[in-house]
Amino acid sequence: MRTGGTGTEVGKKRAVSFLLGLLSWGVALVFFFPIFWMVLNGFKEEIDANTDPKLVFDPTFDRFDEVTSQTQGLLGFREAFMNSVWAVSISTILVLVLAVPAAYALAIRPVAKWRDVLFFFISTKFLPVVAAILPLWIIARELDLLNTRLVLIILYTAMNLPLAVWMLRSFFSEVPKELIEAAQIDGAKLRGQITSVILPIVAPGLAATALLCVIFAWNEFFLAVQLNPVDGSTIPIWVTSNVSTRGNFLAKLSAASTLATLPVVLAGWLAQKRMIRGLSMGAIK
């Protein structure tokens, strides 16, 4: 009787696991389908993209050639791409350089009232960016930073720094204190403790934090369109330039959106192992 009961319970667990897995695949496909359809439309002619949905068609790269070669109005694809690459990469490096010592101080060598300091960092994200755009625009104009990459680098650093400090603090808090004490006994200075003991352990967390900063900065539109509408335009602004009031533009816009999302997708794919490990640090005791 016990064997039969155990077999029934195992069968129920397998059935529940199968149904949960099936549900997860269904939800994933629902979320993935718009992206799939966007990529598919990028290889279509405008007439095919704007008529009844078709899965069978003659693919073409004309829309991709069109969006990468045009230079009317705003900057072209190459200029906007390089603007985004410079702003995102430099701001992410600055965020990590500034966030690592701050997170170290809050996690391993807590300062007085460290909880208040941590709350102050995250509270800076509460203010709607639209409420701060006017003073930011005036400051950028007075410092002659409008339509430059530098103003985006500064703002993207300030935008992502609170999130990076908050995340890295949780990763640093998982470092065994015994390892740090052993390094101190061996005579390692503060710099040696961070570079040889702490950073190798929290490397997955650093990768996860850096990737999130890249995603947020790459997709940022409001600050870029307000402060860099011409010379410093980024990829999100370039994508919107493919929207037209004359004729159909769905296939053209889909091709531009596919090119805009490709770098972030590749970055996520390359860093997925470290990112998953980093985001799961501390989840299991």
N, C-alpha and C positions, 0 to 999 in steps of 0.2 A: 504494500500500500504506500509505503514511504517512497519507494522507487517511482511508482506511478505518479505520485504527487509531485515529486521533484521534476520528472519529465514534463509534466503539464506546466509547471512554473517556468521551466526553461523554454518551452514552446511559446508561452505567453510573452516572455521577455524578448525572444527573437522576433515575434510578430510586432511587438511595440517598436523594437529597434528598426525593423524594416519599414514600418509606417512613418516613423520619425525621419528616417533617411529619405523616403520618398517625398515627404512634405518639404524637407530641406532642399532637395533638388528642384521641386516645383517652385518654391520661393526664389531660389537662385536664378532659375530660368526666367521668372517674371521680371526680376530686376535686371537681368542681363539682356533681355530681348530689345529694349530701346537702343542699347549700345550696338547690338548686332545689326539692327535695322539702320542705324546711322551709318555704320561702315558699309553696309550693302548699298545704300543709296548713293554713297560717294562714288561707286563704280557704275552708276547708271547715267543715261541721258536724262535731261530735265523732263522730257515728256513721259518717260517711264517712271521717274520718281514721283511725279505729281498725278499720275493716273492710278488705276486700281493696283493694289499691291501685287508685285510679281517676284517670285523667287527664281524664275528661270528667265534670263535675259543675256544679252551680249555685253560682257563687262568692258569698260573702257577707262583709261587713265586720263581722259581729256579734262575732266573736272579738276583733278589734282594739278595737271599742268597749268590750267587756267588760274587757279588760286595762288600758285607759287610764282607765277610770272607777272601778275598784275601789280602795278605800282600807282594806281590812281588814288587820289585823296590821301589816305594815310600811308605810312611806310609799307613796304612790301613784306613778304613772309620772312625773308632772310634777316632783314633789319629788326623786325619785331621779335623774331626767334632769339637773336643774339641779345637784344635788350632784356628779354626774360631770363635767358641763361645767366647773364652777368648779375642781374638784380637778385635772382633766386640763389645762385651759388654763393655769392659773396655774403649776402644776408644770412644764409644758413651757417656759414663758417663763423661769422661774428656771433650768432646766437649760441653756438656750441662753446666758443671761447669764453663768452660771458656767463653762460649758464652753468658750466662745470664747476668753477669755484664757488658760485652762489649755492648750488645744490650741495656741494661738499660741506659748506659751512652750516647749512640747515639740517643735514642728515647725520654727518659723522662728528662734527664739532659744533653742536647747536649753539647759536647765539642767544642772548637774552630775549625772551618773548618771541621765539622763533615761529610760533603758530601765528602771531599777529603779522610777522614779516611774510610768511607764506600766504596768508589771506590777502595781504596788500598786493602781492604779485598777481594773484588770480583776479582780484577785484578790478584791476585795470582793464579786464576784458568785458566788464559789465557795461561800460559806456558805449552807446551806439556810435558807430563811426561817422554817421551822417551828422551827429551833433558836434563833432570835432573838426569837420572838414573845413569850415570857414577859417578858424584860427590857423589851422595847418596850411591852408592855401596862402594866407597873408604872410605867415612866417617864411614859407618857401619863396614867395615873391620878393620879400625884403632881402633874403639871402641869395637871390638870383639862382634858385634851384629848380624853378619851374621848367618842365620839359627836359629834365636830366635824369640819368640813371641813379645819381647819388641820392636824390630825395626818396626814391623807391627803396633803395638799399637801407636807408635810415629807418623808414617807416616799416618795412617788412621785418627788420631786426627788432624794432620795438613791438611789433604786432605778435611775433612768435616767441619772444623772450619769456613772457610769463608762463606760457604753456610748457616751454622747454624746462624751465626751473622746476615747475610742479612735477613734471614727469621724471626728470633726472633725480630729483630728491627722493622719490619713491624707489628708484633703482639703486641709488647709493645706500639707502637704508637697509637693503638686503645684503650688503657686503658684510661677511662675518667680521666682527670686531677682533677676533683672535688673529686673523691674518694681518691686520693693521698693527696690532700689538707685537706680533712676531717681527714685522718689518722694522718697527721702532727699536726692538731689542738688537736687531742686526745692524743698527746704526743708520737706517735709511732716513733721509730728510723728508720734509713734506713733499717736495717735488718728486722724489723717488718713490714715495708711497703712492702718489697719485698715478704716476706713469707706469710703474712696474707691478702694482698690486691692484689698485682700484679700477683703472680704466680697462685693463684686459677682462675683468669680471663683468663690468657693465657695458662692454662693447655692443652686445645685442640691444641694450636699452638706448645707447647712443645712436645706433642705426635706425631704430624705430622712431626716435625723436627727430632725427635729421630728415627722415623720409616724410614725416607729418609736416615739418616746417617747409619742405620743398613743395608738397602738395598744396598747402594753404597759400604760399607765396605765388606759386605758378598759376593758381586759379583766381587770385585776387583781381577784381575788376574795378571796384568803385574808386579806390585811391588812384589807380593808374589812369582811369578815364578823366578824373578831375584834375590831376596834377601833371599828367604827361599825355595830352591828347594828340601830339604831333610827333616831335623828334624822339620822345622817349616811349612811344606806344609799345605795349607788350602784346603777347599772343592773344589774351582774351579780347583786347580792343581790335586786333586784326581780324579775329573771327567775326565780330559784329560788322566789320566793314564789308563783309560778303552778303549782307542783307540788302536787297534792292527793292525799290518801289516800282520798278519796271520789269515786267516779265517774271518768269519762274526762277527761283534760286534755291530750291530745296536740295538738289543734288550738289550744287556748288557749296552750299553751307555745310552739308554733311561731309564733304571732302575736307573742308577747312577744319571742321570740328574733329575729324579723325586725326589729322596732322597735329592738332593742338593737344589732344589727349595721349598721343603715342609716346612722347618722352616720359610722362608720369607713369604710364602703364609699364614701360620698359624698366624704369627705376624701381617700381614696386615689385616687378617680377625678379629682378636681380637681387633685391634685398629681402625677399619674402621670408627666407629662413630666419635671418637675424631679426626681422621685424616681428614675426610670430613669437620667437623665443623671447624677444625683449618685452613685448606686450604681455606675455604670460609670466614674467618674473615676479615672484612673490605670490602668485595665485595659489600655489600648492605648498603647504608647509611640510 
